[in-house]
Amino acid sequence: MTPAIELLKKQNVPHDVLSYQHDANTTRYGQEAVEKLNLNSEQVFKTLVLETSEGKLIVAVTPVSQQVNLKQLAKLSHAKKVAMASAPKVQAATGYILGGVSPLGQKKRLPTFIHSSAIAFNTVYVSAGKRGLELALSPTDLKEQTRAIYGDF
């Protein structure tokens, strides 16, 4: 049981937990979930933690099929610049390891931005907080539980 799953259960948020055998040799965690669970890559969202030029951490939840536009994300988050945060900073702030970072149940509530393409789906998939575990839930519930802002980045 991960903090993400515990949060959804505690809040009575409808969700499903999907699991697959994680390959320890892969570094493309989101793509691995797409392939092993036979999901639409536009519905599977990766959770990225970035650091602003002002030293604050933010979370971007974006389809695994896309790259983050750092300039657009910086503008959306009212920062001069954003860059990927270091693994130790990610783990300290979220409580999760890379490849298993969930946007839900993080140690510290970080400003979160969900790519607006999520709105097009009834169900989106995000990490459940452990490599090899995915959560299926509505984008509306994801937005409410993370207090996120939708945006294009």
VEXLUM-129703 format. One record per atom (N, C-alpha, C): residue in one letter; atom name; x, z, y. Coordinates in steps of 0.2 Angstrom, whole numbers. Layout:
<recs>
 dolo fiba  east    up north
    A   CA     X     Z     Y
...
</recs>
This chain:
<recs>
 dolo fiba  east    up north
    M    N     4     0    -6
    M   CA     0     0     0
    M    C     4     0     6
    T    N     3    -5    11
    T   CA     7    -5    17
    T    C     3    -2    23
    P    N     7    -1    28
    P   CA     3     1    34
    P    C    -2    -4    37
    A    N    -1   -10    36
    A   CA    -5   -15    38
    A    C   -12   -15    34
    I    N   -11   -14    27
    I   CA   -17   -14    23
    I    C   -21    -7    24
    E    N   -17    -2    25
    E   CA   -20     5    26
    E    C   -24     4    33
    L    N   -21     1    38
    L   CA   -25     0    44
    L    C   -32    -3    43
    L    N   -32    -9    40
    L   CA   -38   -13    39
    L    C   -43    -9    35
    K    N   -41    -5    30
    K   CA   -45    -1    26
    K    C   -48     5    30
    K    N   -44     8    34
    K   CA   -46    13    38
    K    C   -51    11    44
    Q    N   -50     5    46
    Q   CA   -55     2    51
    Q    C   -61    -2    48
    N    N   -61    -2    42
    N   CA   -66    -6    38
    N    C   -67   -13    40
    V    N   -61   -16    41
    V   CA   -60   -23    42
    V    C   -60   -27    36
    P    N   -65   -32    35
    P   CA   -65   -36    29
    P    C   -58   -40    29
    H    N   -56   -40    23
    H   CA   -49   -43    21
    H    C   -48   -44    14
    D    N   -44   -48    12
    D   CA   -41   -49     5
    D    C   -34   -49     5
    V    N   -31   -46     0
    V   CA   -24   -46    -1
    V    C   -22   -51    -6
    L    N   -17   -55    -5
    L   CA   -15   -60   -10
    L    C    -8   -58   -11
    S    N    -6   -59   -17
    S   CA     1   -58   -19
    S    C     4   -64   -23
    Y    N    11   -64   -22
    Y   CA    14   -69   -26
    Y    C    21   -66   -27
    Q    N    25   -69   -32
    Q   CA    32   -67   -34
    Q    C    36   -70   -29
    H    N    39   -66   -25
    H   CA    44   -68   -19
    H    C    51   -70   -22
    D    N    53   -75   -20
    D   CA    60   -78   -22
    D    C    65   -74   -18
    A    N    69   -70   -20
    A   CA    74   -67   -16
    A    C    79   -71   -13
    N    N    80   -78   -15
    N   CA    84   -82   -12
    N    C    81   -86    -6
    T    N    75   -86    -5
    T   CA    72   -89     1
    T    C    73   -86     7
    T    N    73   -90    13
    T   CA    73   -87    19
    T    C    67   -90    23
    R    N    63   -94    20
    R   CA    58   -97    23
    R    C    51   -94    20
    Y    N    50   -88    23
    Y   CA    45   -83    20
    Y    C    38   -86    21
    G    N    36   -89    26
    G   CA    30   -91    28
    G    C    28   -97    23
    Q    N    33  -102    23
    Q   CA    32  -108    19
    Q    C    32  -106    12
    E    N    35  -101     9
    E   CA    35   -99     3
    E    C    28   -96     1
    A    N    25   -93     6
    A   CA    18   -91     5
    A    C    13   -97     4
    V    N    14  -102     8
    V   CA    10  -108     8
    V    C    10  -111     1
    E    N    16  -112    -1
    E   CA    18  -115    -7
    E    C    15  -111   -13
    K    N    17  -105   -14
    K   CA    15  -101   -20
    K    C     8   -99   -20
    L    N     4   -99   -14
    L   CA    -3   -97   -14
    L    C    -7  -103   -13
    N    N    -4  -109   -13
    N   CA    -7  -115   -12
    N    C   -12  -115    -6
    L    N    -9  -113     0
    L   CA   -13  -113     6
    L    C   -12  -118    11
    N    N   -16  -119    16
    N   CA   -15  -124    21
    N    C   -10  -121    26
    S    N    -5  -124    28
    S   CA     1  -121    32
    S    C    -2  -120    39
    E    N    -7  -123    41
    E   CA   -10  -122    48
    E    C   -13  -115    48
    Q    N   -15  -113    42
    Q   CA   -19  -106    42
    Q    C   -15  -100    41
    V    N    -8  -102    39
    V   CA    -4   -96    37
    V    C     1   -95    43
    F    N     0   -89    46
    F   CA     4   -87    52
    F    C    10   -83    51
    K    N    15   -84    54
    K   CA    21   -80    53
    K    C    21   -75    59
    T    N    24   -70    58
    T   CA    25   -65    63
    T    C    32   -64    66
    L    N    33   -66    72
    L   CA    40   -66    75
    L    C    40   -61    80
    V    N    46   -57    80
    V   CA    47   -52    86
    V    C    52   -55    90
    L    N    51   -55    97
    L   CA    55   -58   102
    L    C    57   -53   107
    E    N    62   -54   110
    E   CA    64   -49   116
    E    C    64   -53   122
    T    N    61   -50   127
    T   CA    61   -53   134
    T    C    68   -52   137
    S    N    69   -56   143
    S   CA    75   -55   147
    S    C    75   -48   150
    E    N    69   -45   150
    E   CA    68   -39   153
    E    C    69   -33   148
    G    N    71   -35   142
    G   CA    72   -30   137
    G    C    66   -27   133
    K    N    61   -30   134
    K   CA    55   -28   130
    K    C    53   -32   124
    L    N    51   -29   119
    L   CA    49   -33   113
    L    C    42   -35   113
    I    N    41   -41   111
    I   CA    34   -44   110
    I    C    33   -47   103
    V    N    27   -48   101
    V   CA    26   -51    95
    V    C    22   -58    96
    A    N    24   -63    92
    A   CA    21   -70    92
    A    C    19   -71    85
    V    N    12   -73    84
    V   CA     9   -74    78
    V    C     7   -82    78
    T    N    11   -86    75
    T   CA    11   -93    75
    T    C    10   -96    68
    P    N     7  -102    68
    P   CA     7  -106    61
    P    C    14  -107    59
    V    N    15  -106    52
    V   CA    21  -107    49
    V    C    23  -115    50
    S    N    19  -119    51
    S   CA    20  -126    52
    S    C    23  -128    59
    Q    N    23  -123    63
    Q   CA    25  -124    70
    Q    C    31  -120    72
    Q    N    35  -123    77
    Q   CA    40  -119    80
    Q    C    37  -116    87
    V    N    40  -110    89
    V   CA    37  -107    95
    V    C    41  -110   101
    N    N    37  -112   106
    N   CA    39  -115   112
    N    C    41  -108   116
    L    N    48  -107   117
    L   CA    50  -101   120
    L    C    48  -101   127
    K    N    48  -106   131
    K   CA    47  -107   138
    K    C    39  -105   139
    Q    N    35  -108   135
    Q   CA    28  -106   135
    Q    C    26   -99   134
    L    N    30   -96   129
    L   CA    28   -90   127
    L    C    31   -85   132
    A    N    36   -86   135
    A   CA    39   -82   141
    A    C    34   -82   147
    K    N    31   -88   148
    K   CA    26   -89   154
    K    C    20   -84   152
    L    N    18   -85   146
    L   CA    12   -82   144
    L    C    13   -74   144
    S    N    19   -72   142
    S   CA    20   -65   142
    S    C    23   -62   149
    H    N    23   -66   154
    H   CA    26   -64   160
    H    C    33   -62   160
    A    N    37   -66   156
    A   CA    44   -64   156
    A    C    48   -70   159
    K    N    54   -69   161
    K   CA    58   -75   163
    K    C    60   -79   157
    K    N    62   -75   152
    K   CA    65   -79   145
    K    C    63   -74   139
    V    N    62   -77   134
    V   CA    62   -74   127
    V    C    66   -77   122
    A    N    69   -73   118
    A   CA    73   -75   112
    A    C    71   -70   106
    M    N    73   -73   100
    M   CA    72   -69    94
    M    C    76   -62    95
    A    N    72   -57    93
    A   CA    75   -50    93
    A    C    79   -50    86
    S    N    84   -45    87
    S   CA    89   -44    81
    S    C    85   -40    76
    A    N    87   -41    69
    A   CA    84   -38    64
    A    C    84   -31    64
    P    N    89   -27    67
    P   CA    88   -20    67
    P    C    83   -18    72
    K    N    82   -22    78
    K   CA    77   -20    83
    K    C    70   -21    80
    V    N    70   -27    76
    V   CA    63   -28    73
    V    C    61   -23    68
    Q    N    66   -21    64
    Q   CA    64   -15    59
    Q    C    63    -9    63
    A    N    66    -7    68
    A   CA    65    -1    71
    A    C    59     0    75
    A    N    57    -6    78
    A   CA    50    -6    81
    A    C    44    -7    77
    T    N    45   -11    72
    T   CA    39   -12    68
    T    C    39    -8    61
    G    N    44    -6    59
    G   CA    44    -3    52
    G    C    45    -7    46
    Y    N    45   -14    48
    Y   CA    45   -19    43
    Y    C    52   -23    43
    I    N    53   -26    37
    I   CA    59   -30    36
    I    C    58   -37    37
    L    N    63   -41    40
    L   CA    61   -48    41
    L    C    59   -51    34
    G    N    54   -56    35
    G   CA    51   -59    30
    G    C    45   -55    27
    G    N    44   -49    30
    G   CA    38   -45    28
    G    C    35   -41    34
    V    N    36   -44    40
    V   CA    34   -41    46
    V    C    26   -43    47
    S    N    22   -38    47
    S   CA    15   -39    48
    S    C    14   -38    56
    P    N     9   -42    58
    P   CA     7   -40    65
    P    C     3   -34    66
    L    N     1   -31    60
    L   CA    -4   -25    59
    L    C     0   -19    57
    G    N    -2   -13    59
    G   CA     1    -7    57
    G    C     9    -6    58
    Q    N    11    -9    64
    Q   CA    18    -8    66
    Q    C    19    -1    69
    K    N    25     1    68
    K   CA    27     8    71
    K    C    25     9    78
    K    N    27     4    82
    K   CA    25     4    89
    K    C    21    -2    91
    R    N    16    -1    95
    R   CA    11    -6    96
    R    C    14   -11   102
    L    N    16   -17   100
    L   CA    20   -21   104
    L    C    15   -26   107
    P    N    16   -29   113
    P   CA    11   -34   116
    P    C    12   -40   111
    T    N     6   -42   109
    T   CA     5   -47   104
    T    C     1   -54   106
    F    N     4   -59   104
    F   CA     1   -66   106
    F    C     0   -70   100
    I    N    -6   -72    99
    I   CA    -8   -76    93
    I    C    -9   -83    96
    H    N    -6   -88    92
    H   CA    -7   -95    94
    H    C   -14   -97    94
    S    N   -16  -100    99
    S   CA   -24  -102   100
    S    C   -26  -106    94
    S    N   -22  -109    90
    S   CA   -25  -113    84
    S    C   -28  -109    79
    A    N   -27  -103    79
    A   CA   -30   -98    74
    A    C   -38   -98    75
    I    N   -40   -99    81
    I   CA   -48   -99    83
    I    C   -51  -104    79
    A    N   -48  -110    77
    A   CA   -51  -115    73
    A    C   -53  -113    66
    F    N   -51  -108    63
    F   CA   -52  -106    56
    F    C   -56  -100    56
    N    N   -60   -99    50
    N   CA   -64   -93    48
    N    C   -59   -88    46
    T    N   -54   -90    42
    T   CA   -49   -86    39
    T    C   -42   -88    41
    V    N   -38   -83    43
    V   CA   -30   -84    43
    V    C   -27   -80    39
    Y    N   -21   -81    37
    Y   CA   -16   -77    33
    Y    C   -10   -75    37
    V    N    -9   -68    36
    V   CA    -3   -65    39
    V    C     0   -61    34
    S    N     7   -59    35
    S   CA    10   -55    31
    S    C     6   -48    30
    A    N     6   -45    24
    A   CA     3   -39    23
    A    C     8   -33    24
    G    N    14   -35    26
    G   CA    20   -30    27
    G    C    25   -29    22
    K    N    25   -34    17
    K   CA    30   -34    12
    K    C    30   -41    10
    R    N    37   -43     8
    R   CA    38   -50     5
    R    C    34   -51    -1
    G    N    30   -56    -1
    G   CA    26   -57    -7
    G    C    19   -55    -7
    L    N    17   -52    -1
    L   CA    10   -50     0
    L    C     7   -53     7
    E    N     1   -56     6
    E   CA    -2   -59    12
    E    C    -9   -56    13
    L    N   -11   -56    19
    L   CA   -18   -53    21
    L    C   -22   -59    23
    A    N   -28   -60    21
    A   CA   -33   -65    23
    A    C   -38   -61    27
    L    N   -39   -63    33
    L   CA   -44   -60    38
    L    C   -46   -65    43
    S    N   -51   -63    47
    S   CA   -54   -68    52
    S    C   -49   -67    58
    P    N   -48   -73    62
    P   CA   -44   -72    68
    P    C   -46   -67    73
    T    N   -53   -67    73
    T   CA   -56   -62    78
    T    C   -54   -55    76
    D    N   -54   -53    70
    D   CA   -52   -46    68
    D    C   -45   -45    69
    L    N   -41   -50    68
    L   CA   -34   -50    69
    L    C   -32   -48    76
    K    N   -36   -52    80
    K   CA   -35   -51    88
    K    C   -37   -44    90
    E    N   -43   -42    87
    E   CA   -45   -35    89
    E    C   -40   -30    87
    Q    N   -38   -30    81
    Q   CA   -34   -25    78
    Q    C   -27   -25    81
    T    N   -24   -30    84
    T   CA   -18   -31    87
    T    C   -18   -30    95
    R    N   -25   -31    97
    R   CA   -26   -31   104
    R    C   -22   -37   107
    A    N   -22   -42   104
    A   CA   -18   -48   106
    A    C   -21   -53   111
    I    N   -17   -57   113
    I   CA   -20   -62   118
    I    C   -19   -69   115
    Y    N   -24   -73   115
    Y   CA   -23   -80   112
    Y    C   -19   -84   117
    G    N   -15   -89   115
    G   CA   -12   -93   119
    G    C    -8   -99   116
    D    N    -6  -104   120
    D   CA    -3  -110   117
    D    C     5  -109   118
    F    N     9  -109   113
    F   CA    16  -108   113
    F    C    19  -111   107
</recs>
